[in-house]
């Protein structure tokens, strides 16, 4: 069962990584908010059948579903705008920095003790992001900067899930935040973008990210993490960024210079280092791993 769970998580990381290609395709067509709105609402419909009947959810659940959905809206919008101006591989690796940023958010917002390994991971991540974005030159691409800010909001989202969402039934909470995120994206999109381009490539990108990246992967992840240790799950899911680069190379002919590959290595190492303490103790908070794309 553990092997099956690990293989399932590997499939999840592959789908999440390749989803950046779909997002890149949508971004090149100029679709950001309406693309996000449609795919998040469709994802909510995918997850909805798995939600059991919940009688009278507490009022606090509605409050935190809105907060989580709003943060998800900001993070997803920044990520999708960013991918318009950067590669799928860059977006994947920089997004992975949310894992490194979670301890920083907990320290600043909740005064939780900051382990020295977390500080070391931040230093490595900053260096890696610089090399990946600039190729060693003194300039930062706008798309990569937006992806970095979005990673901060993904980190906030993870903290909200761990601090507050864990008090409520997980599947209904997830559907609620997906609906909030989708509606906010649609609302902004109706003013900014007016309409979605009629294109089969965009439809395929919406379907892939909604049904597979968000809906299917969320369901598979919940099942798999019941049958494998958090340490295994963290390591396997962190491969998402690697698959994003591979998918961008194979499907979009994206290319990384050797110094950018070094940046990817540093970011990947920072992600692993930031969780080293939890892995060795076997007590990683699983909410750090529940992060839809």
N, C-alpha and C positions, 0 to 999 in steps of 0.2 A: 504493500500500500504506500509506503514511504517513497519508493522508486517511482510509482505512478504519480504521486503528488509532485515530486521534483520535476518529472517530465512535463506535467501540466503547467507548472510555474515557468518552465523554459519556454513552452508554447506562448504563455502570457507575455513574457519578455520579448519574444520575437514579434508578436502582434503589436505590442506597444512601440517597439522600435520602428517597425515598418509603417506605423500610423503617421510618423513624422513625414514620410513621403507623401501620403495622402493629404496631409495638412499643407505641405509645400505646394502640391498641385493646386489646391483650392486657393492658396495665397497668391500664386502667380496669376490666377484669374481675377484677383482683386476682391475675393470674398473673405470676410473676416467675421463680422457679427452675425449675419444671417446664416452663414455656414455653421458657426458655433451654436446658434439658437436651434436650428433644425436638428443637428446631430445630438445635442444634449436632451432635447425633448423626446426624440426617438429612442435614445438610450433609456430614458425614464420608462417608456412604454415596454421596453425589453425586460427591465428589472421588475416591473409592476406585478407580473404573474407570480413571482417568487415571494411576494409580500403576503404574509398571512393576514387574517382579519385582526385588526387592532381596534379595540373598543376604547373610545375617548382618550386619545393620546394627550399627555399633559401639555398645558399651555407653553411650558418652557421648551418643549420639543419644537414647536412652531417657531419660537424665537431663534433657537440655535440652528434650525434648518435654514432660516433666512440669512443668518449671519454667515454660515458655511457656504450657502449658495452664492451670496454676494462676493465673498472672497474668491470662490471658484470662478465667478464671472470675470473678476479683474484679472486673475491669473491666466485664465483661458484666452481672454481677449489680448492681453499683452503677448502671450505665447504665439497666438495666431498672427498678430501684426508683425511680430519679430520674424517669423518664418517667411514672411514676404520678402525680407531683406537679407536673409542669411540662408545657409544650406540646411538640409534636413539633419545632417550629421552634427553640425554645430548646435542646432537647436536641441538635439537629443542629449548631447554631453553637457551643455550648460544647464538644461532643465534638471539633470541629475544632481546638480549642486544643491537642490532643496534639502537633500539628506544632510549635507554639511551645515546648512543654515539653520536647521531645526534647533540644535543646542544653543545657537546664538540667540534665536528668538525666545527660547525658554529662559535664558539668562537675562536678557533685556526686559522682557515682559513679566516674568514671574520670579526673577532673582534666584533661579535654580543654579546650583553649583556648575561651573563650567570646567570640564575636565581638560587637562593640558593636551590630551590627544585631539580634542575638538579644535583647539587653537592651532595646533600643527596642521590639521586637516584644512582649516581655512586658509592658511598660508600656502599650502600646496595647491588648493583649488584656485586661489587668486592667480598664482603663477601659471597654472595650466590654462585657465580661461583667457589670460592675456596672450599666451602663445597661440592658442587656438583661434582667437579672434583676430589678432594682428599679424601672425606669422613672424613675430619678432620686430615688426616695425612699430613706430610710435603713433599708432592710430587704432581706434576702436570702432568697429562697424556698428551702425545704428541697430541693426537686427540683433546682433549679439548682446548689446546693452539692454535691449528690451527683453530678451530671453533671460538675462540675469535678474532683472527686476521681477519678471514673472516667477522665477525660481523662489524669490523671497516670498511671494504670495502663496506659492505651493507649500512652502514651509509653514506659513501662518495657518494654512488650511489643515495641515497635518496636526499642528498643535491644537487647533480647535476640535478636531476629531478626537484627539487623545484626552483633552481636558473636559469636554462637555458632551460631545456626541456619544461617547461610550456609556452615558447614563441612559440612553434610549435604545429602542429596538433598531438594529442596524439597517435592515433592508428598507423599512419605511422611511428612515432618516435619509438614506441615500437617494431614494426616489424624490423626496421633498427637495433636497438640495439641487438635484439635477433639474427639476422643474423650475426652481427659482433662477438658476444659472441660465437655462434655456430661454426663459421669458425675458430676462434682462438683456440678453444678447439680441433677441428678436426686437425688443423695443428700441434699442440703440440702432440696430441695423435698418429698421424701417425709416429712420430719420437720416442716417448716414449713407446707406447703400441703396435704398429704395426697393431693389429687387435682386433675386438671385439670377446669375447668368444661366441660360438654358443650355446645358452641356452635359453629355454623358460622363465625361471625366469627373466633373464636379459631383454629379449624382453618385458615381462610384465612390468618390472620396467621402461623401456624407454617409453612405451606407456602410462602408468599411469601418469608419471611425465610430459610428453609432452602434452598429450591431456587434462588431467584433471587439474594437478597442475599449469601448465603454461597457456595453451590455454583457457580452459573452465573457470578457476577461474579468469583470467584476465578480460574476457568478463563479467562474472557475477558481478565482483567487480565494474566495471565501472557503470553498470546499478544500482546496489543496492545503491551505494553511492550518486546517484542522488535523492534517495527517503528516506534517513535516515540521521540524524545529524551526523557530524564527530565524536562526542563524543560516540555515539552508535557504530559506525563502529570501532573505536579504541578499545573499550572494547571487542567487539565480536572477532575481528581479533587477539587480544592478546591471546585468548584462544588456538591459534595454538600450542603453546609450551606445553600446558596441553595435548592436543590430541596426540602430538608426544610421550609423556611419556606413555599414555594409549595404543597407538598402539604398541609401543615397548614391553610393558608388555604382551599384548594379543597375538601378532603375532610372536614375537621373544623371548619370555620368558625372557626379560630383567628385572632386579631387581634393585630397589633403596633401600639403607639402610635408616633408619630414619633420619640420619644426612644429607643425600643427599636430601631427601624430604624437609628438612628444607632449604637447599640451593635453591631448586626450588621455595619454597614459597618466599624467599627473592628476587630472581630474578623477579618473577612475580609481587611482590609488588613494586620493583624498576621501572619496566616498567610502571605500573599504576601511580606511583608517578611522573615520569618524564613528564607525560602528564597532570598532575592534573591542572596546571594553564590554559592550553588550554581548558580542558574540562569545567572548571567553567566559562570561558568566552565564550565558544561555538564558538571559532574562530580557531580551530585547522587547520593547513595547511594540506589539504587532500593529498598532495604529500607524506607526511610521511606514508601514508597507502598503497601506490601503490608499492608493493614490491613483484615481482614474485619469485618463488622458483625453 
